[in-house]
Amino acid sequence: QCSSTCAGGFQRRVVVCQDENGYTANNCNEKSKPMEQRSCESGPCPQWAFGNWGECTKPCGAGTRTRLVVCQR
């Protein structure tokens, strides 16, 4: 399986040298050995999206400003 549910993950597998009977062997050609790891893309990662700050709730003193913040793919 992919190591990540979004972009940037990788997949791994075990690669071993065996003879025709399935027993461990040592005479495989290292140059032809298949890759043991590859990258995998499972779509874009979620990101924070946000709007501009709103107006202050007070003309002076301890007012607050808010903005919309959402997590989206």
Secondary structure per residue as TSV (DSSP state, phi and psi in degrees):
chain	resnum	aa	ss	phi	psi
A	1	Q	-	360.0	159.5
A	2	C	-	-71.7	142.1
A	3	S	S	-75.6	-8.4
A	4	S	-	-135.7	148.2
A	5	T	S	-86.9	-2.9
A	6	C	S	-138.5	-170.9
A	7	A	T	-54.1	150.6
A	8	G	T	95.9	9.1
A	9	G	E	-88.3	178.5
A	10	F	E	-144.2	159.9
A	11	Q	E	-117.5	143.2
A	12	R	E	-126.5	152.8
A	13	R	-	-147.8	159.4
A	14	V	-	-93.9	131.3
A	15	V	-	-119.9	119.6
A	16	V	-	-126.2	156.7
A	17	C	-	-94.6	122.6
A	18	Q	B	-132.8	155.3
A	19	D	-	-86.1	-177.2
A	20	E	T	-65.3	-15.4
A	21	N	T	-96.7	1.1
A	22	G	S	87.7	10.1
A	23	Y	-	-91.0	150.2
A	24	T	B	-59.7	134.0
A	25	A	-	-129.5	165.2
A	26	N	S	-119.9	1.4
A	27	N	-	-102.7	21.6
A	28	C	-	-74.4	149.1
A	29	N	-	-78.4	115.2
A	30	E	G	-61.1	-28.7
A	31	K	G	-68.8	-24.8
A	32	S	G	-100.1	8.9
A	33	K	-	-65.4	127.7
A	34	P	-	-66.1	154.6
A	35	M	-	-64.0	143.7
A	36	E	S	-97.8	-13.2
A	37	Q	E	-143.6	143.4
A	38	R	E	-147.3	157.0
A	39	S	E	-78.9	154.1
A	40	C	E	-139.4	139.5
A	41	E	-	-108.9	122.9
A	42	S	-	-114.0	28.2
A	43	G	S	96.8	171.7
A	44	P	-	-71.0	150.9
A	45	C	-	-78.9	148.4
A	46	P	-	-62.0	150.4
A	47	Q	E	-136.9	153.7
A	48	W	E	-78.3	130.8
A	49	A	E	-117.1	138.6
A	50	F	E	-145.9	152.2
A	51	G	-	-96.0	-173.7
A	52	N	-	-77.6	156.4
A	53	W	-	-66.2	139.6
A	54	G	-	-81.1	-177.2
A	55	E	-	-69.7	153.9
A	56	C	-	-71.2	143.7
A	57	T	S	-77.0	-12.1
A	58	K	S	-137.4	146.5
A	59	P	S	-73.6	-19.1
A	60	C	S	-155.8	166.2
A	61	G	S	82.6	-151.3
A	62	A	S	-89.5	66.1
A	63	G	-	-83.7	172.8
A	64	T	-	-130.8	154.3
A	65	R	-	-123.1	142.5
A	66	T	-	-127.0	164.9
A	67	R	-	-152.1	157.2
A	68	L	-	-80.1	129.6
A	69	V	E	-130.3	122.9
A	70	V	E	-134.2	152.1
A	71	C	E	-98.5	123.5
A	72	Q	E	-140.0	155.5
A	73	R	-	-84.1	360.0
